[in-house]
Amino acid sequence: MGRYRVKVHRKGLIVIPAEVRRRLGICEGSYLELVVEDNSIRLIVPRSLRDAFGVDGEKALEVARLISASKRVEVEEEIRS
């Protein structure tokens, strides 16, 4: 894959070529991160825990929830003391 030339439409809309969308798993409703560096723009496809851990994604999300709940209890106890 390489470089693509896209046109900016009304209200700043651009079309990401289908080949790129398929390769990167971008679909309607996807969120992208836009990073401005000097005179360039990078679009980044953020990966969720589900994406990063594949079939174990649900387990990874549950672990993250448990860590968050544990941290919340820890902070609440610290505030009370």
SVG drawing of the C-alpha trace seen along z (x, -y; Angstrom):
<svg xmlns="http://www.w3.org/2000/svg" viewBox="-22 -23 28 40">
<polyline fill="none" stroke="black" stroke-width="0.4" points="0.0,0.0 1.2,-3.5 0.1,-7.0 -3.4,-8.0 -4.7,-11.3 -8.2,-12.2 -10.3,-15.3 -11.7,-17.4 -15.4,-17.9 -17.8,-20.2 -17.4,-20.6 -13.9,-19.0 -15.1,-15.5 -12.7,-13.1 -13.3,-9.6 -10.9,-6.9 -10.4,-4.5 -12.2,-1.1 -8.9,0.8 -7.6,-1.1 -10.8,-0.7 -10.9,3.0 -7.2,3.5 -7.5,1.5 -11.0,2.6 -12.5,-0.8 -16.3,-0.8 -19.2,-3.2 -19.2,-4.4 -15.5,-3.7 -13.5,-6.3 -10.1,-7.5 -7.5,-9.6 -6.3,-12.6 -2.8,-13.7 -1.4,-17.0 2.4,-17.1 4.0,-20.1 2.4,-20.3 1.1,-16.8 -1.9,-14.9 -1.9,-11.2 -5.0,-9.1 -4.6,-6.4 -7.0,-3.5 -7.2,-3.0 -7.3,0.6 -9.6,1.7 -8.7,4.3 -11.1,6.6 -9.1,6.1 -5.7,6.4 -6.6,9.7 -8.6,11.3 -10.8,14.2 -9.8,13.4 -11.0,9.8 -14.0,10.3 -11.8,11.8 -9.4,8.8 -12.3,6.4 -13.5,8.2 -10.0,8.0 -9.9,4.3 -13.3,3.8 -12.1,5.7 -8.9,3.6 -10.9,0.5 -13.4,1.6 -10.5,2.6 -8.8,-0.8 -12.0,-2.6 -12.4,-0.8 -8.7,-1.6 -9.2,-5.3 -12.4,-5.4 -10.7,-3.8 -7.8,-6.3 -10.3,-9.2 -12.0,-8.0 -8.8,-7.6"/>
</svg>
